[in-house]
Amino acid sequence: PFYVLMPADHPWTRKETIDSGLLNDKSLLLLGEGHCFRDQVLEACPTLTKGSESAKHTTVESSSLETIRHMVASGLGVSILPLSAVDSHHYAPGVIEVRPLTPPTPFRTVAIAWRASFPRPKAIEILADSIRLCSVAKPVGRDAP
């Protein structure tokens, strides 16, 4: 599932979930063109597409989710991240906040592929199990443990 990442002092932190329609008039930080996750966010939130009459936001682009996370922490805007990237930061509490999007929550599908002749099938099994664990929704935000 997709989550909204925002600076800790952002007004949306008072909300339990964030409606994707709110993203229309805010500064949204996205990956640059050519990144599949960017395309997935734009597909999930079609009003964000550049050139759309309803697009009223300023989109800032970056080359990595980590750079976007730093930009959010610096107060430059908000972003959308997949659940698997939500907890992979090292900021002190009170720097950034995360909220789920209001249902129906957009999500991404992750797949792995390997050659039938791959010599270590156990490694593939462990990797697949790790991906499955990351895809299970877990609580984030102010009520999370």
Beta strands, then each sheet from edge to edge (+ up, - down):
strand 1: 2-7
strand 2: 28-31
strand 3: 59-62
strand 4: 78-82
strand 5: 96-100
sheet 1: 3+ 2+ 4+ 1- 5+
end
